[in-house]
Amino acid sequence: MFELATDGPKVIVCGVDGSDPSLHAAAYAWGLARRSGARLVLVYVVPVATMSTLTPGGAAVLREAAEEVAGEMRAELAKAAERAHVDYEYRTEPGDPAGVLSRIADEVRADVVVVGASAQAGHRLVGSVAVRLVRAGRWPVTVVP
């Protein structure tokens, strides 16, 4: 017997960093989770490489800014959760964004990883988070513009 809308992702991991593409990715992932009844794991990664190249005072300022962004996103997500019934978790972790997202996706046994498209020119040389996740090849990766 054919079942309509019963298959699909049950765990979705989405990287957020406060940029417009990442917020679009979060909105897409939120809707996908709502429609499929999936658990959503939103991950804000604080890049450690950037912090290590700064003076101790500069690293503290960057850490405070990252904590402020993470707090604002947590508050916005709490508001959104009141309007839409989605089982979600919000995590903030330091590290390399692609590495942290990969580790968490493996930990939670994600069915899909959703990220925003990168607009940074340097990613053509090094590779964007999305490209690095695709190359890992362990889950489908959706890149949202």
Secondary structure, 3 states (H helix, E strand, C coil): CCCCCCCCCCEEEEEECCCHHHHHHHHHHHHHHHHHCCEEEEEEEECHHHHHCCCHHHHHHHHHHHHHHHHHHHHHHHHHHHHCCCEEEEEEEECCHHHHHHHHHHHCCCCEEEEECCCCCCHHHHCCHHHHHHHHCCCCEEEEC
